[in-house]
């Protein structure tokens, strides 16, 4: 007997009203006989489940019995449910997500939250990648990527996917890259093709341990950067830096600092501020930016 299945039966009846044993069995992927046993167990536990015979019959909960009141207040669930439904829309038909939403969708009748986790570049291919990868994670299947690296070269990667993450408007696949023999993070907008293979993998690592590995690697490749900003840009700095990392300077200028990976992405990030930003430290980064700008200028000569 699954406690999780018993809980699901309670929530289905609470949110969906009257259901037959056959309908519950199909929804929970068990036999009607299992549903009969589960209903008996719930009744013995004091859950007020009633039944009606006939074509319009089925099991139902007493009207004033609310399962959700045992776990969350209505206002608690509004943002959570919005996020879950948004993720469900992105990942497609995912049994795990469907089950979670089914457990909580009855906790409010009117949702006042709208949460959109996509952006204008969210194309159908990425939605397909999300669905394929989530299925591969569930089944521990290796995935094959055609991936564009930082040098704009397309490489084939064989990856053991661990989890999917969303950060700063982008989706990432996190897992073990067999080509690099190390854990890597792959931005989905750089994937040109993704397929799930029949071969499986046994490697097992929890998400927290993998995040610690990322943090360790991040520290190895990161540098402290100090930037000077024009007074006009000051009000926007809290969008990019923690408040404690921003200091007012003379003549209305601002000094901001943070830790970043030392790669081409850092140069592009700084240049994104345009003429309102100047690198103060480190000196070698100032030279790298000047060299980078010189290469750009050559394109216009």
Buried (B, 14 or more C-beta within 10 A) or exposed (E): EEEEBBBBBBBBBBBBEBBBBEBBBEBBEBEBEBBBEBBEBBBEEEBEBEEEEEEEEBBBBEEEBEBBEEEBEBEBBBBBBBEBBBBBEBBBEBEEBBBBBBBBBBBBEEBEEEBEBBEEEBEEBBBEBBBBBBBBBEEBBBBBBBBBEEEEEEEEBBBBBBBBBEEEEBBBBBBBBBEEEEBBBBEBBBBEEBEBEEEEBEEEBEEEEBEEEBEEBEEEEBEEBBBBBBEEBBEEBEEBBEEEBBEEEEEEBBBBBBEBBBEEEBBEEBEEBEEBBBBBBBEEBEEBBEEBEEEEEEEEE
